[in-house]
Amino acid sequence: MSDLDTQLRKFQKELSAGTVSLALLAVLAAAAEPMYGYQIAKRLERTGEGVLSGKQSALYPVLRNLGAAGLLESHVEPSDAGPPRRYYRITRAGHDVLREWVAAWRATRDSVDSVLEGLPA
């Protein structure tokens, strides 16, 4: 792997740390019903254009952290097709935090876009 590849991977890892939490809260805020991990991963894959970049295993620690922070609640239900599934739902506190994170994301995105304006793609 070249030094350029290494630097890109490092940048992508650092960049994705907060964006995955933001995307997870957004998916659950838009959901009509609680969702289990695989459903969330598939929704992100379909609509998030690579937010998780094929790393579904990264989803579960983030879900646990968001739950521990009181932003999600979860419950376990038996499954006809295998082991029990843990379902997640965003809490009122999660909705409040999501609003703040969305505002921070948009301000950061706009600021970075204005700095990058005019650079070749």
C-alpha positions in Angstrom: 0.0 0.0 0.0 1.4 3.4 -1.0 1.8 6.3 1.5 -1.0 8.1 -0.4 -3.4 5.1 0.2 -2.4 5.1 3.9 -3.1 8.8 4.2 -6.5 8.5 2.5 -7.5 5.5 4.7 -6.5 7.5 7.8 -8.5 10.5 6.7 -11.5 8.5 5.9 -11.4 6.7 9.2 -11.2 10.0 11.1 -13.9 11.6 9.0 -16.3 8.7 9.4 -16.1 8.6 13.2 -18.8 11.2 13.9 -20.7 10.9 10.6 -21.7 7.3 11.3 -23.4 8.4 14.6 -25.1 11.2 12.8 -26.3 8.9 10.0 -27.5 6.3 12.4 -29.6 8.8 14.4 -31.0 10.2 11.1 -32.0 6.7 9.9 -33.7 5.9 13.2 -35.4 9.3 13.3 -36.9 8.7 9.9 -38.1 5.2 10.7 -41.7 4.5 11.5 -40.9 1.6 13.7 -37.9 0.3 15.7 -35.2 -1.3 13.5 -32.6 -4.0 14.1 -28.9 -3.7 13.1 -29.0 -5.4 9.8 -32.0 -3.3 8.7 -30.2 -0.1 9.7 -27.1 -1.2 7.8 -29.1 -2.0 4.7 -30.9 1.4 4.8 -27.5 3.1 5.1 -26.2 1.1 2.3 -29.2 2.0 0.1 -29.4 5.7 1.0 -26.1 6.6 2.6 -23.9 6.0 -0.4 -21.1 4.3 1.6 -21.4 5.9 5.0 -20.4 2.6 6.5 -18.3 1.6 3.5 -19.1 -2.1 3.9 -18.2 -2.3 7.6 -21.4 -3.4 9.2 -19.5 -4.6 12.3 -18.7 -0.9 13.0 -22.4 -0.3 13.4 -22.9 -2.2 16.6 -20.4 -0.4 18.9 -21.8 2.9 17.7 -25.4 1.7 18.4 -24.3 0.6 21.9 -22.5 4.0 22.5 -25.6 5.9 21.4 -27.7 3.8 23.7 -25.4 4.3 26.6 -25.7 8.1 26.0 -29.5 7.8 26.2 -29.9 8.7 22.6 -31.4 5.3 21.6 -33.4 2.8 23.4 -33.5 -0.9 22.5 -35.2 -4.1 23.2 -34.7 -7.8 22.2 -37.3 -9.8 20.3 -37.2 -13.5 19.3 -36.7 -14.1 15.6 -38.3 -16.8 13.4 -35.2 -16.8 11.2 -32.4 -17.2 13.8 -31.2 -15.7 17.0 -33.1 -12.9 18.8 -32.8 -9.4 17.3 -32.1 -6.2 19.2 -34.4 -3.4 17.9 -33.4 0.3 18.3 -35.5 3.4 18.5 -34.4 7.0 18.9 -35.3 8.7 22.2 -36.5 12.3 22.7 -33.0 13.2 23.8 -31.8 11.5 20.6 -34.0 13.8 18.5 -32.8 16.9 20.4 -29.1 15.8 19.8 -29.8 15.0 16.2 -31.1 18.5 15.6 -27.9 20.0 17.1 -25.7 17.6 15.2 -27.4 18.3 11.9 -26.9 22.1 12.4 -23.2 21.5 13.3 -22.8 19.2 10.3 -24.3 21.7 7.9 -22.3 24.6 9.2 -19.1 22.5 9.0 -19.9 21.2 5.5 -20.7 24.8 4.3 -17.5 26.1 5.8 -15.3 23.4 4.3 -17.0 23.7 0.9 -16.3 27.4 0.8 -12.6 26.7 1.6 -12.4 24.0 -1.1 -14.3 26.1 -3.7 -12.2 26.5 -6.8 -9.9 23.5 -6.2 -9.8 20.9 -8.9 -11.8 17.7 -8.1 
